[in-house]
Amino acid sequence: MKAFLLLPLAACAVPTPSLRIVSYNIHHGRGADGEIDLRRTATVLAALEPDVVLLQEVDQATGRSGGVDQARELGALLGMHSTFGPHRPYDGGAYGLAVLTRSPPIATNRIDLPPGPAAIAALAVRIEAGALELIACSAHLFRSDEQKQAQARALIAALERLAPRGTPVVVGADLNAERGSAVLACFASGWSHAEEARPTFPSAAPTLEIDFVLWSPPDAFVARRSLVADGPAASDHRALLVELTPLRASRPSPPRAAPAVPR
């Protein structure tokens, strides 16, 4: 048995824990084989050991998904808290976004984006991670480049209102726009993202980088690494993981336990 030496906190520096942020368009759990299988989705996510999961294209009680509350189901499979935010009614239920977190949300906000309140929305939750309080937001931009730019600007403005006094914000988004686009340029001032290009679409052989993890302010975090997950059959996108280290002191956090998918 290993022995551990416990030291008073004042005697040593406490490292700031990293946050493993995942953005994933799950295509309502429908894989390349046409089957809807949330256990397969959960297996992809569990392998990434996430602290926060920002999901797009999530169904809640729709006919096409068998009436399942997909956010709640994935949260149960991964042992995480789940929050669902609808874009719009769909097939007897709702279609939208979800955020999964290790700690329970302190507050939840739906952010309506152009062109109207029944069409596009983002989902923001305020959470605590160690000694850090932050806002985690899932977003999915649609339609023309001009409309996506308007949506991006509206999203940024709304998050600035929700996060006063420099509260860190992390966004996981399917932007439907690539690096170097006018849409991503909306996040040029006051925002940052991982430097490495990580194509995520289409899942079988990704060539397009349209899924991003972004954060504000830029000096709130440093990106330690980013990667695209295995699991090409689980959705039409791949999951994107970005590991962020907060640039501030934090109280000790309990050891991370990898989420386990029930057999």
N, C-alpha and C positions, 0 to 999 in steps of 0.2 A: 504494500500500500504506500502511496506517495505521501510525504509529509509536506505541509505548507507552513511557511512562516508568515504570521499575520503581523503587520506593522501598523502603528497609529497613522491615521490619515495625514496628520501634520508632518510626519516624518518622510513622506515621499510624495512625488507629484502624481496626480491621478490623470491618466490619459483620457482625452476626449473620445468617446466612442464614435465610431463611424455609423452612418445611416445607409442602409441598403435600400435604394429607391428603385422600384420597378414600374415601368409604363408598358401596358399591354392592351392592344386591341384584340379582344378574344373572339370577335365574330359570333357572339352569343353562343360560344362553346362549340360551334360547328367546325369540324376539321376538314382536312383535304378529302377525306372519304365520304363527306356529306353527313356524317353522324354527329349528333350533339352529345358530347361526353365531358361533363364538368370534372370528372375524376382525372381525365387526361389533362385538362387545363390546370387543375390543382397540382398534378405531378410536375408539370413544367415550372410552376411557381415555387413549389416546395424546394426544388433543387437549388433555387437562387437564395434561399434563406432570407426573405425580405423583411424589412421593418415597416415599409409602407408600399402598398400596391395601388397604382392608379390605373383603373380599367376603363376601356371604352367599348361600346357596342354590347351592352349588358341588358338582358331581358328580365323583366319582373312579371311573372304570372301571365305570360303570353301563350297563345295556343300553339305557336310553332315550337316553343320550348317546353311543352308539356305542363304549363302552369307553375313552373318552378321559379322561386325567388332566387335568381342566380347569385346575387351578391351575398345573400344570407347563406346559401349553400356553400359557396367558395369560402366564406369566412369560417363556417363550421369545419370544413375539410382541413383548413390551414390553421385553425385555432386562433383566428384573428377577429377583431371587431369589424363589422361591415356597415357601410353607409351607402344607400342607393340614391341617385338623383336622376329623375326622368328628363329626357328631351321632350317626349310627347307620348300620348296614348298610342298603343299599337296592338292589334290582334287580341283584343280582350284584356290587355294588361298595359304595360309601359315599356319603353325602350330608352336606354340612356347610359349613365355612367355609374361607376362605383369606386369607393375608396376603402381599402382594407388597411387596418392599423393594428399595431401590437398593443397600444394603449387606447382606452375609450376616448372618443371625440369630446372636446370641451364645447364646441359649437359647430354648427353646420350651416352653410349658405349655398343656395342655388343662385347662379349668376346667369341672368338672361342675356343672350347675345343677339346681334342683328341676324336676320331681318325682323324677328318678332318673338314674343314670349312663348309661343307654342311650338317653335321650330328648333332653335339651337340653345343649349345651355351648358354651363360648366358647373362642377361640383367642388366646393372648397370646404375642408374641415380643419378646425384648429385642434392641435394635439400637443401633448408634452412628450418629449423624447429625452430621457435623462433630465438634466437641468435646463434643457432648451425647449422653448415654446415656439412652434412654427405653424404655418398654414400649408397644408398639402392639397393640391388641386388637380383634378382630372378634367381634361378638355378635349374636344373633338371638333375640328374646324371643317367646314363643308363649302361646296359650291365654287364660284368663280374666284380668281385671285383677288379681285377687288373686294368681294364679300368676305373672304378669309382675312384680308388685311383689316377690314372694319371690325371683324370679330376679335382679332388679336388685340387691336387697340382698346376695344371695349373691355376685354378680359383684363388687360393690364391696368386700366383705370379702376375697375372694380376691385382688383386685388390690392391696389394702393389704398383704397378706402378701407378695406378690411384689415390691413396690416400697417397700422400707424407706427411711428417711432422705430422704423427699421426692423420690424418683426420679420424674420426670414420666411420666405415663400418658396415652395418647391412645386413645380408644375410638371405633370406627365401628360403629354399630348400627342395625339395623332393630328399633325398639322396639315396633312395632305399637301405638303410643300417641302421642298428639299433645302438642304444647306445652300446658302447663297441666294435664296429666293427673297422677293420683296416681303413675303409673309414672315419669314424668320427675321428679316431685318427690323421688323417692328419691335423685336426683343433686343436690339443692339445696345440701347442705352439703359443702363441700370440692371441688366440681366447677363447671365452667363450660361454656358452649357459645355459639355465635354468636348475637348478639342478633337478627339479621334472620330472619324466618320464611321458610323455603325449602321449599314443598311439592314432594314428589317422587313422589307416587302419586295416581292411576294415570298411567302414563307418557304417554299420549296427550294428556292435559290435566290436569296435577297440581292437586289441590285439598287433599290431605291431607299434612301434615308429620309423617311417621312415621320418617324416616331422620335420624340425628343424628351429628355428630362432637362428642364431649365430651372434656374434659381435666381433669386434676388434678395438682397443686394449681392453683387458679384463677390464681395469679400466675406460673405456669410459662411461660405464653404470652400473647400478645395476638393476637386474630383480626384480620388485616388486611383480609380480604374473604371472602365465601362466595358460591357460585353453584351453580345446578343446570345440569347439562350438557344440551346438545342430544343428539339420538339417541333420539327417542321410540319407535323401532321395535325397539330392541335388547333390551329387557326389559319387564317390567310396572312397574318402578320407573325413575326417573331417577337418575343418579349425582350425588352431592353432593360438592363440593369446598370445603374450608375451608383457607385459607392462614394458617398460624400462624408468628409470630416468637417464638423463645425469648427470654425476658427474662434473658439472661446472655451473657457473652462467649463467643466461639467462635473456634477457629483457622480459617484460611482453608479453604474447601472448593473442589474443582474446579468449573468452570462446569457448570451443568445442561445436559445434552444431551437434547432432547426424544425420547422413545421413538418409534421408527419401526416401523410395521406392515409386515412384508414383503409385497411384491407377490406 
